[in-house]
Amino acid sequence: MNVHVFPKKDSKASIWSGGLTYEYMIYPKMAKYADRDFVFRISSATIEEVPSEFTKFKGYYRYLVMLDNGLEIEVNKEKKAYKQYEI
């Protein structure tokens, strides 16, 4: 198995409506986030604006993990709460 380390310092921040996001991996390598032609993507984001509207990823599964604290969110008019480190 090949293991790759993707340090945050080597990634560029992009702005989203609620803060900043850092892309660590996208597959396939030639895929472009803006084109939504990726199979999967790993990124981290800050949430600095409350409320915020998350980017919609129709046709994708999204997994959230809160690294600093919890998050209360509404998805399709359903309220959800994530605890720290909960997927």
N, C-alpha and C positions, 0 to 999 in steps of 0.2 A: 504494500500500500504506500502511495506517495502522500506525504503530508505537506501542506503549504501553509505558511503563516502570513496573514494579511494585516500588517500593523495599520492602525488608524492614521498614523502620520503619513503613510504612503497613499492614502485615498483623499480625493477631493470632495469637499462638501458641496451639496446642491441644496437649493432652497425649496422647501415645500410650504404650504400655507400655514403650517403650525410650527416650523422651526427649520432644522437642518437635517439632511440625510447623507449617509456615507455608504457607498456601494463597495462591498468587499469582494463579491464574486457574482458573475453572471454566466449562464451557460445556454447555448454555446458561446465560446469566447468572442465571436464576431457579432453576437446579438447586441442590440441597442435598446436600452430601457425605453426611450421615447417611442420606438417603433413597436413595442410590446411583442417582440418576436423571440423572447427568451423562453426557455423551458423552466428554469428556476433561477432565483436571484436571492442573494443573502446581503442584507443591509442593516444598518442601525440608524435610528433617528432620534432627535431630541423633540420634545413637545414643549414649546415655549409660549404658545398662544392658546388660551383656553377661553371659549371653545375653539376647536379646530375641526376641519373637515379632512379626513384621510383621503388620499388618492384612491380612486376606484380601480380595481383590477378585475374586471369582468372576465370570467373564464379561467381564473387562477384561484388556488387556495392560498389563504394568507394565514400565517401563524405568527402571533404576537407573543413576545416574552418581555415583561417589564424588568429591567435590570436595576433600576434605582429605587422604585417604589411601586405602588399599585396604580391602577387606571380604571376609571369608570367611563364607559363608552356606550353609545347607542348605535346599534346596527339594525337597519330595517325596522325601526321603531321598537326594537327590543333592547332593553337595558342589560348590559353585561358588566361584570367587575372582574378585573384581573389582579391577583395578588403578585407580589414580587416573585419572580422566577417561575410563575405558573404559565403554562402554555395554553 
